[in-house]
Amino acid sequence: MAAGVFNFKVEQGVEYTFNAVYKDKDNVVIPLTDYTAAGKIKLKMSDPLHVAEFICTVDESLGKVTVVLQSDALDGIKFKANKFDDYVEAVYDILLTKVGEVTKPIRLLNGTIKISPKVT
C-alpha cells in the first residue's frame, strides 16, 4: 500500500502534533499490534543526516499514530530567511516497524514541512 501524503507548516520553537490512522483501501482501520513508529526530517531528500526526529506513539487497537514535533526539535538549526513568511521547505517520513521484522518497514506517511524560522 502506498504511503499517505501530508504536507504541513510548523513554526520553529513551537510544538506541533497530529494523528495518523492506518487504514486499508476500503477505509477500514488496521490494528497496529506490535508496531512501533518513527519519523525523521531532512532539509533535502539527498541529505545523509536528518535535522530532527518526531516522537511517535502508537495506539495499537485504534491503528493510530500520534506524531509530535517537540518545541526544541529544530533548535540549533539556522534557517536562511528574511521574513516570517519565507518558509524553509524540508521533507519527512513516518515509518511503521513490526517487532521482529525490522527489515520490512511500512511507510505510513511522507511529505513536506514548511518551517517558519524563529528569531528568539
C-alpha positions as CSV (number, residue, x, y, z in Angstrom):
1,M,0.0,0.0,0.0
2,A,1.4,3.4,-0.9
3,A,2.2,5.9,1.8
4,G,-0.2,8.7,2.6
5,V,0.9,12.3,1.7
6,F,0.5,15.0,4.3
7,N,2.2,18.4,3.8
8,F,2.1,20.9,6.7
9,K,3.6,24.1,8.2
10,V,5.4,24.5,11.5
11,E,6.9,27.3,13.4
12,Q,10.5,26.7,14.7
13,G,10.3,26.6,18.5
14,V,6.6,25.7,18.7
15,E,5.3,22.1,19.4
16,Y,3.3,20.6,16.6
17,T,1.1,17.4,16.9
18,F,-1.0,15.4,14.5
19,N,-2.6,12.0,14.3
20,A,-2.5,9.4,11.5
21,V,-4.7,6.4,11.3
22,Y,-3.6,3.4,9.3
23,K,-6.5,2.2,7.1
24,D,-6.8,-0.2,4.2
25,K,-8.2,0.6,0.7
26,D,-11.8,0.2,2.0
27,N,-11.1,2.7,4.8
28,V,-11.1,0.1,7.5
29,V,-8.7,0.7,10.4
30,I,-5.8,-1.7,10.5
31,P,-4.7,-2.5,14.1
32,L,-1.1,-1.8,14.8
33,T,-0.4,-4.6,17.3
34,D,3.3,-5.0,18.0
35,Y,4.2,-2.0,15.8
36,T,6.4,0.9,16.6
37,A,6.6,4.2,14.6
38,A,9.4,6.6,13.9
39,G,9.9,9.7,11.8
40,K,12.7,12.0,10.7
41,I,13.1,15.3,9.0
42,K,15.7,16.2,6.4
43,L,16.3,19.5,4.6
44,K,16.7,17.7,1.3
45,M,16.0,14.1,0.4
46,S,19.6,13.5,-0.5
47,D,21.0,14.7,2.8
48,P,22.8,11.9,4.6
49,L,21.7,13.1,8.0
50,H,18.4,14.2,9.5
51,V,17.9,17.5,11.3
52,A,15.1,16.4,13.6
53,E,13.0,13.5,14.8
54,F,9.4,13.1,15.7
55,I,8.2,11.5,18.9
56,C,5.7,8.8,17.7
57,T,3.2,7.0,20.0
58,V,1.2,4.0,18.7
59,D,-2.4,3.3,19.8
60,E,-2.4,-0.4,18.7
61,S,-6.1,-1.1,18.8
62,L,-7.2,2.1,17.1
63,G,-4.5,1.9,14.4
64,K,-3.5,5.4,15.3
65,V,-0.1,7.1,15.5
66,T,0.3,10.3,17.4
67,V,3.2,12.3,15.9
68,V,4.8,15.1,17.9
69,L,7.5,17.6,16.7
70,Q,8.7,18.9,20.1
71,S,9.3,22.6,20.5
72,D,13.0,22.1,20.8
73,A,13.3,19.6,17.9
74,L,14.7,22.2,15.5
75,D,16.8,24.2,18.0
76,G,20.3,25.0,16.9
77,I,19.4,25.0,13.2
78,K,19.9,28.3,11.5
79,F,17.5,28.7,8.6
80,K,18.1,31.4,6.0
81,A,15.1,33.6,5.6
82,N,14.4,37.3,5.5
83,K,10.9,37.4,6.9
84,F,8.5,35.1,8.7
85,D,6.6,34.0,5.6
86,D,9.8,32.9,4.0
87,Y,9.2,29.2,4.8
88,V,12.1,26.8,4.6
89,E,10.9,23.6,3.0
90,A,12.0,20.2,4.4
91,V,11.0,16.6,3.8
92,Y,9.9,13.8,6.2
93,D,8.5,10.4,6.5
94,I,6.9,8.2,9.2
95,L,7.7,4.5,9.2
96,L,5.9,1.7,11.0
97,T,8.0,-1.3,12.0
98,K,6.6,-4.6,13.4
99,V,8.6,-6.0,16.3
100,G,10.9,-8.7,15.0
101,E,10.5,-7.6,11.3
102,V,12.9,-4.6,11.2
103,T,13.8,-5.3,7.6
104,K,10.2,-4.8,6.4
105,P,9.1,-1.3,7.5
106,I,5.9,0.3,6.2
107,R,5.9,3.9,5.2
108,L,2.8,5.3,6.7
109,L,3.2,9.0,5.7
110,N,5.6,11.3,3.8
111,G,5.6,14.8,2.6
112,T,7.0,18.3,3.0
113,I,7.1,20.5,6.0
114,K,7.3,24.3,5.6
115,I,9.2,25.7,8.6
116,S,8.9,29.3,9.7
117,P,12.2,30.2,11.3
118,K,12.4,31.8,14.8
119,V,14.3,34.8,15.8
120,T,14.3,34.4,19.6
